[in-house]
Amino acid sequence: MELLKQRILQDGHIKPGNIIKVGSFLNHQMDITLLNQIGEEFRRRFASSNITKILTIEASGIGIATITAQHFGNIPVVFAKKSQSKNLDGELLVSRVQSYTRGTVFDIQVAHKFLSPTDEILIIDDFLARGQALLGLIDIVNQSGAKLAGCGIVIEKGFQDGGQIIREKGVRLESLAIIDSIENGIVHFG
C-alpha cells in the first residue's frame, strides 16, 4: 500500500533496536483517513472470506480493527485484554505472549462467549515483528473452535522472523507494508 509506505518514510522514526515509531499517524495519534484506507484495503484483500468478527489485541490494534470492521458491514470487534479485569467473567480463552517491544511475558484473554465455532475470524494488528502476539491470537481462535480467515497486518518487519513463522503454519497473512531492512535509520521496503 503505497500511501502507507509514504507515511512511514515521511513521519516514522527509527529508535535503537530497529523500533519503528509511527505514533503520529497509526498507534498513538491516529490519522482516520489513512485508517479508513487501510480498512478498505483489508476488505479488498479478504473479500472472498465470510468474516463475522475481527479479533485484535489491546491497545494499538483496536482503532485499526474498528475502522476495518465498518468495511465488513459493521461486524463486531473483539480485543484480547493483556491483564486480568473484573469485567472479564465466565470461561476465558487465554494464551501466553512475549512482547518484543516491552520485553515482558503476559497472558492475553478473551471471554469465550464472544468467539464461537460458527465465527470466521480475521485477526488485525498494527505490527508484526517476531509474531508472538499473532501466535497468541491464533491460539485463542483455535481454542474457540472458530475458523481463522487470516491475519491482516499494517506493518511487517520482514527482516524479523514473525512473518515466516506465521506463513509456515499455513496461515493466510496479508501485510500492507513489509519493511525488508533498516540501515542507518533508513527504511527499505520489499
C-alpha positions as CSV (number, residue, x, y, z in Angstrom):
1,M,0.0,0.0,0.0
2,E,1.9,3.0,-1.3
3,L,0.2,5.7,0.8
4,L,1.1,3.8,4.0
5,K,4.7,3.4,2.8
6,Q,5.0,7.1,2.1
7,R,3.7,7.9,5.6
8,I,6.2,5.6,7.2
9,L,9.0,7.2,5.3
10,Q,7.7,10.7,6.0
11,D,6.5,10.5,9.6
12,G,8.1,7.3,11.0
13,H,11.0,7.5,13.3
14,I,13.6,4.8,14.0
15,K,14.6,4.1,17.6
16,P,17.5,2.0,18.8
17,G,16.9,-1.7,18.3
18,N,15.1,-1.1,15.0
19,I,11.9,0.0,16.8
20,I,9.7,1.9,14.3
21,K,7.7,4.7,15.9
22,V,4.6,5.5,13.9
23,G,2.7,7.1,16.8
24,S,2.0,10.3,14.9
25,F,-0.4,8.6,12.5
26,L,-1.1,4.9,13.4
27,N,-1.0,3.8,17.0
28,H,-0.9,6.8,19.3
29,Q,-2.4,9.7,17.3
30,M,-4.5,8.1,14.5
31,D,-5.0,9.5,11.0
32,I,-8.6,8.4,10.5
33,T,-8.4,9.0,6.7
34,L,-5.4,6.7,6.5
35,L,-7.0,4.1,8.8
36,N,-10.1,4.2,6.6
37,Q,-8.0,3.4,3.5
38,I,-6.3,0.6,5.5
39,G,-9.7,-0.8,6.4
40,E,-10.8,-0.7,2.7
41,E,-7.6,-2.5,1.7
42,F,-8.1,-5.3,4.2
43,R,-11.7,-5.6,3.0
44,R,-10.4,-5.9,-0.6
45,R,-7.8,-8.5,0.3
46,F,-10.2,-10.6,2.3
47,A,-13.3,-10.1,0.1
48,S,-13.7,-13.8,-0.6
49,S,-13.9,-14.7,3.1
50,N,-17.2,-14.6,5.1
51,I,-15.7,-12.7,8.1
52,T,-18.1,-12.5,11.0
53,K,-15.8,-10.9,13.6
54,I,-12.4,-9.2,13.9
55,L,-10.0,-10.1,16.7
56,T,-7.2,-7.8,17.8
57,I,-5.1,-7.2,20.9
58,E,-5.2,-4.1,23.1
59,A,-4.4,-1.3,22.6
60,S,-2.8,-0.4,19.3
61,G,-4.9,-2.7,17.2
62,I,-8.3,-1.5,18.4
63,G,-8.6,1.6,16.3
64,I,-7.4,-0.2,13.1
65,A,-9.8,-3.1,13.8
66,T,-12.8,-1.0,14.4
67,I,-12.5,1.1,11.3
68,T,-11.8,-2.1,9.3
69,A,-14.9,-3.7,10.7
70,Q,-17.0,-1.0,9.2
71,H,-15.8,-2.1,5.7
72,F,-17.1,-5.6,6.5
73,G,-20.6,-4.4,7.3
74,N,-20.1,-3.2,10.9
75,I,-19.2,-6.6,12.2
76,P,-18.2,-6.9,15.9
77,V,-14.6,-6.4,17.0
78,V,-13.3,-8.4,19.9
79,F,-10.0,-7.5,21.6
80,A,-7.8,-9.6,23.7
81,K,-7.0,-8.0,27.1
82,K,-3.5,-8.0,28.4
83,S,-4.3,-8.0,32.1
84,Q,-6.9,-9.6,34.4
85,S,-10.0,-7.5,34.7
86,K,-13.1,-7.7,36.9
87,N,-15.0,-7.1,33.7
88,L,-14.0,-10.5,32.4
89,D,-16.2,-13.2,33.6
90,G,-17.2,-16.7,32.6
91,E,-15.0,-19.0,30.6
92,L,-11.9,-17.3,29.3
93,L,-9.7,-18.2,26.3
94,V,-6.1,-17.5,27.5
95,S,-2.8,-17.6,25.7
96,R,0.7,-16.6,26.8
97,V,2.5,-13.9,24.8
98,Q,6.0,-12.4,24.9
99,S,6.1,-8.8,23.9
100,Y,9.0,-7.8,21.6
101,T,8.8,-4.0,22.3
102,R,8.2,-4.4,26.1
103,G,10.4,-7.4,26.8
104,T,7.7,-8.9,29.0
105,V,5.6,-12.1,29.1
106,F,1.9,-11.8,29.8
107,D,-1.4,-13.7,29.3
108,I,-3.9,-12.4,26.8
109,Q,-7.6,-13.1,27.4
110,V,-10.9,-13.1,25.6
111,A,-14.2,-14.1,27.1
112,H,-15.2,-17.4,25.3
113,K,-18.8,-16.1,24.8
114,F,-17.5,-13.6,22.2
115,L,-16.0,-16.2,19.9
116,S,-17.8,-19.3,18.7
117,P,-17.3,-22.2,16.3
118,T,-19.8,-20.5,13.9
119,D,-17.5,-17.5,13.5
120,E,-15.0,-16.8,10.8
121,I,-12.3,-14.6,12.3
122,L,-10.0,-12.0,10.8
123,I,-7.1,-11.0,13.1
124,I,-5.9,-7.4,12.7
125,D,-2.9,-5.8,14.3
126,D,-0.6,-2.9,13.7
127,F,2.8,-4.6,13.7
128,L,4.3,-8.0,13.1
129,A,7.9,-8.5,14.3
130,R,8.6,-11.8,15.9
131,G,5.0,-13.0,15.7
132,Q,4.3,-13.7,19.3
133,A,1.2,-11.6,19.7
134,L,-0.2,-13.1,16.5
135,L,0.5,-16.6,17.6
136,G,-1.3,-15.9,20.8
137,L,-4.3,-14.6,18.9
138,I,-4.3,-17.6,16.6
139,D,-4.2,-19.8,19.6
140,I,-7.3,-18.1,21.0
141,V,-9.1,-18.5,17.7
142,N,-8.2,-22.2,17.7
143,Q,-9.3,-22.7,21.3
144,S,-12.7,-21.1,20.4
145,G,-13.3,-23.6,17.5
146,A,-13.8,-20.7,15.1
147,K,-12.5,-20.6,11.6
148,L,-9.4,-18.4,11.0
149,A,-9.8,-16.5,7.7
150,G,-6.3,-15.0,8.1
151,C,-4.3,-12.1,9.6
152,G,-4.1,-8.5,8.4
153,I,-1.0,-6.6,9.5
154,V,-0.4,-3.0,8.8
155,I,3.4,-3.0,9.1
156,E,5.5,-6.2,9.0
157,K,9.2,-6.2,9.8
158,G,10.2,-8.6,7.1
159,F,13.8,-8.7,8.5
160,Q,12.5,-10.5,11.6
161,D,11.1,-14.0,11.6
162,G,7.4,-13.4,12.6
163,G,6.0,-13.4,9.1
164,Q,7.9,-16.5,8.1
165,I,6.7,-18.3,11.3
166,I,3.1,-17.4,10.6
167,R,3.2,-18.3,6.9
168,E,4.9,-21.7,7.6
169,K,1.9,-22.5,9.8
170,G,-0.2,-22.2,6.7
171,V,-2.0,-19.1,7.9
172,R,-3.0,-16.5,5.3
173,L,-1.1,-13.4,6.2
174,E,-1.7,-10.0,4.4
175,S,0.7,-7.3,5.3
176,L,0.2,-3.8,3.8
177,A,3.8,-2.7,4.2
178,I,6.7,-5.0,4.6
179,I,10.0,-3.5,5.7
180,D,12.9,-5.5,4.4
181,S,15.6,-3.6,6.3
182,I,16.5,-0.6,8.2
183,E,20.0,0.7,7.5
184,N,21.5,3.8,9.1
185,G,18.0,4.9,10.1
186,I,16.6,4.5,6.6
187,V,13.6,2.2,6.0
188,H,13.7,-0.1,2.9
189,F,10.6,-1.8,1.7
190,G,10.2,-5.1,-0.2
